[in-house]
């Protein structure tokens, strides 16, 4: 029986996302409703209501580290960055567009300009000991 005098530690949304993705959740699955949003659409659209910008960006970083499709459109043709802008979460929208641009440059150049090659090999690993590189969480190369 849990000790009632010790408050349970709330599960941070980013930690919950990591756990779900490590246990088989499809990061690009679309909700089967009229909107057909992905988890990234929901996280981006709700970024303005998180307890802090850092907490909202942490969820976006986890989803992008696990390979979320930044260019995915919902039924109405909106990308996650579009929904972030529409909800007023401009920092989240900027982050998503920077990561998308970075990923596109990797494809064009055929290489990663990131300083952390482990982020790419560990993206789907159960050991998410860091989400650290320029391609995942840090400032993007200019």
SULGI-V981881 format. One record per residue. N is the residue number from 1. PHI is phi in degrees with one decimal (NA if undefined). PSI is psi in whole degrees, -180 to 180 (NA if undefined). D_LAST is the distance of its C-alpha to the last C-alpha in Angstrom with 2 decimals. Layout:
# SULGI-V981881
n=N phi=PHI psi=PSI d_last=D_LAST
n=N phi=PHI psi=PSI d_last=D_LAST
This chain:
# SULGI-V981881
n=1 phi=NA psi=130 d_last=53.51
n=2 phi=-65.9 psi=148 d_last=50.42
n=3 phi=-76.0 psi=115 d_last=51.07
n=4 phi=-67.3 psi=-20 d_last=51.01
n=5 phi=-79.5 psi=-14 d_last=50.43
n=6 phi=-105.0 psi=113 d_last=46.98
n=7 phi=-66.5 psi=141 d_last=44.47
n=8 phi=-68.4 psi=140 d_last=42.45
n=9 phi=-74.0 psi=124 d_last=38.76
n=10 phi=-66.5 psi=143 d_last=36.94
n=11 phi=-82.5 psi=117 d_last=34.66
n=12 phi=-66.0 psi=142 d_last=31.10
n=13 phi=-55.8 psi=-38 d_last=29.66
n=14 phi=-66.2 psi=-40 d_last=26.79
n=15 phi=-65.4 psi=-40 d_last=29.47
n=16 phi=-63.7 psi=-42 d_last=31.62
n=17 phi=-62.9 psi=-44 d_last=28.93
n=18 phi=-59.4 psi=-48 d_last=28.36
n=19 phi=-59.7 psi=-47 d_last=32.13
n=20 phi=-61.4 psi=-44 d_last=32.66
n=21 phi=-69.8 psi=-36 d_last=30.02
n=22 phi=-67.2 psi=-23 d_last=31.36
n=23 phi=-104.4 psi=24 d_last=34.79
n=24 phi=101.7 psi=2 d_last=34.17
n=25 phi=-63.9 psi=140 d_last=32.86
n=26 phi=-85.9 psi=113 d_last=31.11
n=27 phi=-62.9 psi=-23 d_last=27.65
n=28 phi=-108.4 psi=13 d_last=27.84
n=29 phi=-65.2 psi=139 d_last=31.47
n=30 phi=-102.3 psi=139 d_last=32.36
n=31 phi=-66.5 psi=135 d_last=34.99
n=32 phi=-86.8 psi=75 d_last=38.11
n=33 phi=-143.1 psi=-169 d_last=38.76
n=34 phi=-67.3 psi=-20 d_last=38.34
n=35 phi=-90.3 psi=-36 d_last=34.62
n=36 phi=56.9 psi=47 d_last=33.53
n=37 phi=-82.8 psi=152 d_last=30.53
n=38 phi=-94.3 psi=175 d_last=28.66
n=39 phi=-60.0 psi=-36 d_last=28.01
n=40 phi=-66.7 psi=-37 d_last=24.42
n=41 phi=-59.2 psi=-48 d_last=25.96
n=42 phi=-64.2 psi=-46 d_last=28.28
n=43 phi=-62.6 psi=-41 d_last=25.79
n=44 phi=-67.1 psi=-43 d_last=23.46
n=45 phi=-67.7 psi=-28 d_last=26.50
n=46 phi=-99.2 psi=6 d_last=27.93
n=47 phi=-58.8 psi=-30 d_last=24.86
n=48 phi=-74.6 psi=-14 d_last=26.39
n=49 phi=-105.8 psi=1 d_last=29.59
n=50 phi=-68.7 psi=163 d_last=28.39
n=51 phi=-63.7 psi=-23 d_last=29.47
n=52 phi=-159.0 psi=161 d_last=26.02
n=53 phi=-61.1 psi=-40 d_last=22.47
n=54 phi=-61.8 psi=-41 d_last=21.67
n=55 phi=-66.0 psi=-40 d_last=24.48
n=56 phi=-65.9 psi=-45 d_last=23.36
n=57 phi=-65.9 psi=-32 d_last=19.79
n=58 phi=-61.1 psi=-42 d_last=21.49
n=59 phi=-65.0 psi=-44 d_last=23.45
n=60 phi=-62.2 psi=-39 d_last=20.55
n=61 phi=-64.1 psi=-42 d_last=18.76
n=62 phi=-61.6 psi=-49 d_last=22.05
n=63 phi=-61.9 psi=-41 d_last=22.58
n=64 phi=-70.7 psi=-35 d_last=19.20
n=65 phi=-63.6 psi=-31 d_last=19.71
n=66 phi=-88.5 psi=10 d_last=23.06
n=67 phi=91.8 psi=22 d_last=21.76
n=68 phi=-57.7 psi=141 d_last=22.39
n=69 phi=-79.9 psi=107 d_last=21.99
n=70 phi=-72.5 psi=-21 d_last=19.45
n=71 phi=-97.0 psi=4 d_last=20.85
n=72 phi=-60.2 psi=137 d_last=24.43
n=73 phi=-112.2 psi=147 d_last=26.61
n=74 phi=-88.6 psi=-172 d_last=29.74
n=75 phi=-56.9 psi=-30 d_last=33.08
n=76 phi=-94.3 psi=8 d_last=32.04
n=77 phi=82.0 psi=12 d_last=28.86
n=78 phi=-92.8 psi=138 d_last=26.47
n=79 phi=-88.2 psi=168 d_last=23.36
n=80 phi=-56.6 psi=-41 d_last=22.58
n=81 phi=-63.2 psi=-38 d_last=19.86
n=82 phi=-60.5 psi=-43 d_last=22.63
n=83 phi=-67.9 psi=-37 d_last=25.02
n=84 phi=-62.3 psi=-46 d_last=22.76
n=85 phi=-60.0 psi=-46 d_last=22.39
n=86 phi=-61.6 psi=-34 d_last=26.12
n=87 phi=-86.6 psi=-3 d_last=27.04
n=88 phi=92.5 psi=6 d_last=25.04
n=89 phi=-91.8 psi=69 d_last=22.50
n=90 phi=-67.4 psi=-33 d_last=19.52
n=91 phi=-65.2 psi=-40 d_last=17.29
n=92 phi=-65.4 psi=-43 d_last=18.22
n=93 phi=-61.8 psi=-42 d_last=17.60
n=94 phi=-62.7 psi=-45 d_last=14.05
n=95 phi=-57.5 psi=-48 d_last=13.47
n=96 phi=-62.4 psi=-41 d_last=15.28
n=97 phi=-68.9 psi=-36 d_last=13.50
n=98 phi=-66.2 psi=-43 d_last=10.00
n=99 phi=-64.9 psi=-41 d_last=11.84
n=100 phi=-61.1 psi=-45 d_last=13.67
n=101 phi=-61.8 psi=-42 d_last=10.86
n=102 phi=-62.3 psi=-46 d_last=9.56
n=103 phi=-62.3 psi=-40 d_last=13.29
n=104 phi=-65.2 psi=-37 d_last=13.93
n=105 phi=-68.3 psi=-33 d_last=11.52
n=106 phi=-60.6 psi=-44 d_last=13.39
n=107 phi=-65.5 psi=-44 d_last=16.59
n=108 phi=-65.1 psi=-44 d_last=15.94
n=109 phi=-82.2 psi=-20 d_last=14.89
n=110 phi=75.3 psi=18 d_last=17.47
n=111 phi=-153.6 psi=166 d_last=15.60
n=112 phi=-101.3 psi=132 d_last=13.38
n=113 phi=-90.2 psi=8 d_last=10.30
n=114 phi=-73.7 psi=154 d_last=11.25
n=115 phi=-86.9 psi=-4 d_last=13.21
n=116 phi=-122.7 psi=91 d_last=16.00
n=117 phi=-68.8 psi=-23 d_last=18.03
n=118 phi=-64.3 psi=-28 d_last=20.77
n=119 phi=-60.5 psi=-34 d_last=19.09
n=120 phi=-75.6 psi=-38 d_last=19.67
n=121 phi=-79.2 psi=-25 d_last=23.20
n=122 phi=-97.5 psi=1 d_last=24.17
n=123 phi=-51.0 psi=-41 d_last=22.94
n=124 phi=-104.9 psi=10 d_last=26.57
n=125 phi=-74.8 psi=154 d_last=28.22
n=126 phi=-74.9 psi=-12 d_last=30.59
n=127 phi=-96.8 psi=85 d_last=28.94
n=128 phi=-92.8 psi=56 d_last=25.94
n=129 phi=-68.4 psi=-17 d_last=25.89
n=130 phi=-154.8 psi=144 d_last=22.20
n=131 phi=-123.5 psi=71 d_last=19.49
n=132 phi=-114.5 psi=-22 d_last=17.07
n=133 phi=-80.2 psi=175 d_last=14.10
n=134 phi=-58.9 psi=-30 d_last=10.46
n=135 phi=-82.0 psi=-13 d_last=11.88
n=136 phi=-111.5 psi=-53 d_last=14.69
n=137 phi=-133.8 psi=-25 d_last=14.46
n=138 phi=-81.0 psi=-176 d_last=11.93
n=139 phi=-64.7 psi=139 d_last=8.65
n=140 phi=-78.1 psi=149 d_last=6.31
n=141 phi=-57.8 psi=144 d_last=3.78
n=142 phi=-93.6 psi=NA d_last=0.00
